[in-house]
Amino acid sequence: MALLDTGRVCRKTRGRDAGRYCAITGKTGGGYIVAGKGFSETKVSGSHLEPTPWVVKGKDVPQELAELKLA
């Protein structure tokens, strides 16, 4: 099990969205694609993400983050 897998909830540590929670929706050659409440899917480096113990399983990431009370 990889720490930064699809569905893993992370906290962004750098950039204009720093401090916000997001979920990994995919992987690219140089990083990860993340989505969260208040911003669209973006590509970020793994060094900009702090993983959490939560994992989301559905397609509606903002809704699931709200259910976890993270958004």
C-alpha positions as CSV (number, residue, x, y, z in Angstrom):
1,M,0.0,0.0,0.0
2,A,1.5,3.3,-1.1
3,L,1.1,6.3,1.2
4,L,-0.1,8.6,-1.7
5,D,-2.6,6.5,-3.5
6,T,-5.8,7.5,-5.3
7,G,-8.4,8.5,-2.8
8,R,-6.0,9.5,0.0
9,V,-7.0,12.7,1.7
10,C,-4.1,15.2,2.0
11,R,-3.5,18.7,3.3
12,K,-1.8,21.0,0.9
13,T,1.3,22.6,2.4
14,R,2.4,25.1,-0.3
15,G,0.7,27.4,-2.8
16,R,-2.4,29.5,-2.6
17,D,-4.4,26.6,-1.4
18,A,-2.0,25.8,1.5
19,G,-3.8,24.5,4.6
20,R,-6.8,23.2,2.6
21,Y,-7.7,19.5,2.4
22,C,-7.9,17.7,-0.9
23,A,-8.0,14.1,-2.2
24,I,-5.8,12.5,-4.8
25,T,-7.8,11.7,-7.9
26,G,-5.0,10.5,-10.2
27,K,-1.3,10.3,-10.8
28,T,0.9,11.8,-13.5
29,G,4.5,11.4,-14.5
30,G,5.7,14.2,-12.2
31,G,3.1,14.4,-9.5
32,Y,-0.5,14.0,-8.5
33,I,-3.9,15.4,-9.6
34,V,-5.9,16.6,-6.6
35,A,-9.4,18.0,-6.1
36,G,-11.0,19.6,-3.2
37,K,-13.7,22.0,-2.1
38,G,-13.3,25.5,-3.5
39,F,-10.8,24.6,-6.2
40,S,-10.8,22.5,-9.3
41,E,-8.5,19.6,-10.1
42,T,-4.9,20.7,-10.2
43,K,-1.5,19.0,-10.6
44,V,0.8,19.2,-7.7
45,S,4.1,17.7,-6.6
46,G,4.1,15.0,-3.8
47,S,6.3,17.3,-1.7
48,H,3.4,19.8,-1.5
49,L,1.1,17.2,0.1
50,E,0.8,16.0,3.7
51,P,-1.1,12.7,3.8
52,T,-3.8,12.0,6.4
53,P,-5.2,8.7,7.6
54,W,-8.5,9.2,5.7
55,V,-9.4,7.8,2.3
56,V,-12.4,8.7,0.1
57,K,-13.9,6.2,-2.3
58,G,-16.5,8.1,-4.4
59,K,-16.4,10.5,-7.3
60,D,-17.8,13.5,-5.4
61,V,-14.6,14.6,-3.5
62,P,-15.9,17.9,-2.2
63,Q,-19.0,16.2,-0.7
64,E,-17.0,13.4,0.9
65,L,-14.6,16.0,2.4
66,A,-17.6,17.8,3.9
67,E,-18.9,14.6,5.4
68,L,-15.5,14.1,7.1
69,K,-15.8,17.8,8.3
70,L,-12.6,18.7,6.5
71,A,-14.0,21.2,3.9
